[in-house]
Amino acid sequence: TIVVRQSPPPLNCHTIELPAGLLDAGETASEAALRELKEETGYTAVVEHVSPPLSLSAGLTDECIRLVTCTVDLDAAVNADPKQALDDTESIEVSVVAVKDLRGFLDKASERGDVVFAGLYHQTV
């Protein structure tokens, strides 16, 4: 699992999340996911599945997301030396965590004060 640690302004702390972002005009969820993965982590991938629209806080906001499941071949030449393409205001740490180690990784992040994305933590339950 590829996760990112960043500091989004609304939370005023570090978060542990899946690579993510907003759709550009005319862009599909698959295209946005591959673009954001490349920008935030430097990795390229193949899309395996796109979820229907999902709500995280229906009682508070009308925001919906789509989870895009991708496969990243870490042995591929294109992923041998990943280079992020971040905006000047972004600072993103990338971690590749084995699925079996993900819950412990997220729990440790939470213990140090990071906020973990609910959809990511749910994968470990």
Summary of the structure (lengths in Angstrom):
residues: 125
radius of gyration: 14.5
end to end distance: 14.8
largest distance: 45.0
contacts: 300
relative contact order: 0.25
helix: 27%
strand: 22%
